[in-house]
Amino acid sequence: MRRLLFAVIVLVTAGASRAADDAGIRAGDAVVVLPEGPGRGIQGTPAVAFGGGQYLVAWREGWHGKGGSARVYAARVSAEGKVLDAKGIEVAPVATPGGPQERPRVAFAGGVFLVVWQDLRNGKDYDVLAARVDAASGKVLDREPLRVAAGPRTQALPDVASHGNGFLVVWQGLAGEEADYRGYAAPVSADGVVGPAVETGLAPQPRVAWNGERFLGAAAQAHGTFTGNVRVVPLDTAGKPQGKEAVALGGTKAAVFSVTGVPGRGWVVVSHRSPPDPWGWGGPGAMRAARVNGEGKVETSEKGYPQGRLANWLDVGVTKGDAPTWPWGESAVAFDGAHAVVVWQRHHLAGEKRTNFENCDLIAARVDGTTSFDAAGVPVAATPAEERRPALASDGAGGLLLAYEREVDEDHAAVVVRTLRTSY
């Protein structure tokens, strides 16, 4: 069954590549990064960064639920999409069974990649740990992981970005006896020195991106069942907020979002809107973009629902006909040297009331701030299998690498990469 599914994937993927090529986004072949990994066919949550002429993909290898012992693995991938570390790189081996390592993120500075993740090796609560990987050799430079946030109680969901010479790591953590998460940040040098943590106010689900001048921190904030906000604020290189928070996108449910810096112009933030529901209360599904200028001011106006298509609504799905779709869930965005490129999830709907997600494809578009060059979206991973959780990095000159999860069966998933090339 798994061989048959792989054959179908190859055929349909070729069609997706031709569609992408016609739209000004050329997609390379899909490549499984580590086909025979120690996780026994269970892989997930990929992340990717570019530096030193190549990419580093990091992911979770193995089961991460109760009793799991998942590990963070990585592999370098060439600009042409060739996997350079065929056996993978175990980023932080643990001598004892320990707990799972999860949700890696990665950035590049000073000749090294910094991989950060949440780690349950103490068996009680999560810590945020990190390790550097040499770009030239693929060697892990830290025998013991860097302890970015390893205090009492949980520190989790890290993200990392680079300002070229060093890194800024953000995460959410519990402090004292409080039950609510707070947002934190700490600098990490390319030499592996962790700086002091500062409170950012950005939680939960913090993210961070560099635009060539400063960082932008972002976080999700839910308001009831169907609404929420994505909030943003500029941060200095130590993680200290520079100004007041602003709402970049509102009206989302889980506020799952992505953000990238646009040198000289600020940032682009992308998020979904609402899931389908049997009563129609959630409004249209949509994948949307907001532009934040270099001072942290949101420049996108969101008034009313789309009549046809508003500038910042990248995908509103198809709710009528025999093939309804719904954009929803995780996205990825990177700057290709000219504009932002966005990849998002587009589900097919099934069920009597067309409210069940049946299959997920990955769709791409080139975006100038909030206006799409590809109004219909370009399928870049569209097979009978579930393709989800995209991660995206760019070489800054029109070349990108897309990493994502591809379902093999109900119990197994593979991390897959493919190159993208944009033109205008």
N, C-alpha and C positions, 0 to 999 in steps of 0.2 A: 504493500500500500504506500509506504513512504517513497519507494522508487518511482511508482506511477505518479505520485503527486509532484515529485521533483521534475519529471519529464513535462508535465503540464505547465509547471512554473516556468521552465526554460522557454517553451513555445509562446506563452502569453507575455512573458517579460520581453521577448524580442519585439512583439507588437507595441508594447509600451515604449520601448526605445525609439521605434520609428515615429510614434506620435510625438514624443518629446522633441525629436530632431526637427520635425516640421514646425514646431512652435518656438524655435529659438532656444530650446533647452535640449542639448544632446545628452542622452543617458547611456552610460556604458553597461557592460554585462553585470549581472548580479553575481557576487562571489561570497560564499560562506567563509567567514574568517578562520574558524577553527572547527572543521567538520568532526573530528574525533577528540573533543576536549574531555577533561576529567569530570565534567559535570553531567556526563551520560545523557547528552542531548538536551539539557536544560540550560538555556542561556537567556539573558535579558538585559534591559535597561542600558543600552549602549550610549556612549558619549564619544566625541571626536574633537580633535584640535589639529591645527596645521602649524608646522614650524620646522626649520632646518631642511626645507625642500621636500618634506614628507608629512604624512598624517600619523597620529597615534589614535587608535580606537581602543577604548576601555569598556568592559562590560562585566556583568555578574555571571559567573560560571558555576552552575549547580543550584540545588534546591535551597531556598531561603526562608521557608516556613519553619514551623516548630520542629526542633530537632535537626534543622538543616545545617550544613557546613559550607555554604556557598563561599567562593573566593573571588576576588577581583582579578581579572586577567586583562592583558593588553596585547596589542600587536601593532607594529608599524606597517603602514600601507603606503606604497609609492604614489606619486602624483598620477601615475597611469592606472592605479587601482590594483597593483600586484601586492599580495600579502608578503611581507618581508620576514616575518617571524612565524614560520609554519607550525611550530609547536606552542606558540603563544608565550607570553611573559607573565609568570605569577608575580604580582606586584608586591604582595606582603605575605609570604608563607608563615603559617602558624604551626608550631610544634605540637600543640595539643589540639583536640577536636575543636574546642572553642565554639563560638557562635558565628552566624553568617556575616559576611562582608557584603554590603549592598550599595546601590545607587551611586556608582562612580561618576565623577565629573573630571574634566581635564582641560588644561591650558598650557601654553608654551611661552617661555621667556629665557633668555640667556643661554641657549643651547640645550635646555632641558624641558621636558614635559613634567608638570606637576599633576599627579592623579590624587584626588581626594575622594573619600567615601565615608559611609557610616559603618561602624564596626561594633559587633556585640561579643567580642572575645572575652570580656570580663563576666559574661553570663548574666548580668543584671540590667544594664542599660547601655544605650548606644553612645559611642564617642565618635568624634570626627578626626580621622587620621589621614595622613598624606604620605606620599613617597614620590621621589623624583626619578624619572627615567631618562637616560642619556639619549638624545635624538640620533646621534651618529652610530652608536653600538647597540642600542636597545637594552643596555645594562641598567638594572635598578641600583641607584646610588646610595640608598639608605637601607642599611641592614636591619635597623629598627624603624618602624614608621614614625613620622613626625607627629607629635601630639598637638594638633591644632586646637582641639577643644575636648578635654578628657577629664572634666571635673565631675562632681557628684550629679546624679540624675542624668537625664537623656540630653544629648546634643546630636542633632540629626539633620537630614536633608541638606547637605552642603552643596554649594556651587562655587565656581572659581573662574576668575578672569585675569588677564595679564595686561600690564601697562608697558610691556616690552622688556623691562629690566627686572621685574618681580611680579608677584601675584597678590591678589586680594581674594580671601576665602570668606564666604558668608554662610550662615547656618541658622537654625532655630534651636533654642534650648530652654529647658525648664530651670528656674532659679529658685532657691529656697524652698518654701512650702507651696509656692504658687502652682496653680493648675494650668495656667495659660502660657503658651510659648512666647518667648521674646526673640527678637532678631539680633544677631551679633555678626561682627566681622573682625578679621585679623589679617595683617600682611604677612606674607611669607617670601623671603628672598630666594633668588635662584641658587644661593648657596645652602639653602635649607634651614635658615634661621626664622623661627616663628616669632612675630611681634606680638605686642599686647592686644588683647581683645577689647573691642569697644561695642557699645550697644547702639544699634541702628534704628530700632523701632519697626523693622521690616520682618514681619512674621504673620502667618506661616508661609511655607513654600518660597523662601527667599531666592532671588536670582540676581546676577550681577553681570554687567557688560561695560567695556571700555570703548570710548569713541575717539581716542587720540589725545584727549585733554583731561578727562575725568571719568570716573565710574558712575554708572547709574544703578542704584539698587532698586529692586522691585519685589513686591509680595502680593499674595492673594488675601482677600478678606471677604468672608461669606456674610450675607445678610438674608437669613431665612432659607427657604427651600430652593427657590429658583433664581435668586439674585445674588450679586456679589460685585466686588471691585478688584481691579488690579491697580495697586498704588505704586508710585515711583518717587524717588528723591535722589539727587546727585550725592555722591560720596567722594571724599578725597582719598588719596592713596593709602591712608591709614584706616579707612572705613568710616570716618566721621561724617555724619550727614551735613550737607551744605545747602541749607534752605529748607523750605516746607514741603511736605508730601503733597502730591497731586494725584488725582484719579485719572489714569490713562485710558482705561476701558471699564465700563460698568455693565450690569445686567447679565453677568455670567453666572453659571451655577457653581462649579468647582473652581472657577478661575484658574484653569490650567493654561499656562501661557509660556511664551518664549520672548527673548529680547536680544537685540544685537546693536552694536555701535555703528554709526555711520560717520566716518571721519569728517570733521568740519561742519557737520549738520545735525548732530545729536544722536538719536536712537530710534529704532522701530520696535514696537511692542505688538505681539500677535496673541490673540486669545479667541476661544470659541464663545458661543453665546448660551444656548440652552439645549438640553436633550429633548427628544420627542416624548410626548406623554399621551395617554389615551384621551385626555380631555381637551387638549389643545391650549392649555393655559400658559405653556412656557414660551410662546412666541416662536418665530422661525429659528431654525438652526442656522448658524452662520459662523464663518471664520473671518475675523476682523483684524485690522491693523490700525495702530495709532502712532502718530509721529510726536516725539518729544524733542524739543530743540536743545541746543547746547547748554542752556541755563536751567534745564529741567522743566520748562513750561510745555504743557500739552497743547499741540496746535491742531488737533483733530476735533471737529464738531460732530457730536452724535445726537441728532434730534430726530425722533420719530423712527418708524420702521422703513425698511427699504421698499421703495416703489420702483421695481425693476432692479436697480443696483445703485447703492450709494458708493461714493469714492472709496470709503474705507471698509466696505464689505467685500471681502475677497471671494467668498463662496457662500451662497444661500441655499445650496442643494436643489433638489428637484422633488417636489411633493406630489406632483400629479403624474399620471401615466403608469406604464407597466414597470418602470425601473426607478423608483424613488430613491433618493440619496439624502444623507444628512451629514454635513460637516460637524465633527465633534471630537473633542479629546486633544491629545498632545500635538504640538507643532514644533518646528525648528526653523530658525532664521539665521542667515549669515550674510555678510556684505561681500559681494563678488568683485569689488574694485570700482564699480559704477553705481550699482543699486543693491537693494536688499533682495535676497532670494528666500522665499518661504516654502516650506514643505509641511503639509498638514494631513490629517486623517479625514477620509470621506467614507462613511459607512453606507452600505446598502440596507434598505429597510424591508422587513418581512413581517408576517403576522397578520391577523384579521384586520387590525386597525393601523397597520404599517408603523408600529412603534418598537419593533424588535430589531436590534442590530444583527445583520446576517453575515456580512463580510466587510472588511475594512481595506481600502486602498490608500496609497499615498499619492498626493497631488502636489504639484509645484507651480509656482508663479514667480515671475520677476516683478518687483514692486518698487515704484518710485515714491517713496514716502508711504502713501496710503493708496495710490492708484495702481492697479495691476496692468501689466503689459499683456497678461494672458488671462483674459476675462473668464474663459471657460475653465481654466485650470488645466494643467498638463499631467496626465497620469505618468508617474515615474516608477511606480511599483504597484501593478494591478493584476493580480493573479487570483485563482480560486482560493488560495490560502489567505489567512489573516496577515496583513502587513501593518505594523503599528510601531509606536514609540520612535519616531524619527529623531535622528541627531544629525547635525550639519556643520561642516567647517569649510572654509574657503582659503585658497592661496592668495586672494586679493587681486587676481588677474584673470578672472573668468572661469577658473577651475574650482570645483567643489567636490567633497566626498560626502555622500549620504550613507549613514549607518542606521539600521533598523532591525526590529524583531520580525521574523517570519515564522508563523506557526507551521510546525511539521505535522503534529496531531494534537489531540486534546492535552497530552501530557508533556509535549516536547516543543521547543522553539529554538531557532538558530539565529545568530547575529550575522547579518548580511550587509555587505557594502557594495556601492556602485558609484562610479564617477559621474558627475554632471558637468556640462560645459555650457556656459551662457553666451549669447551674442545679442547685439542690439542693432 
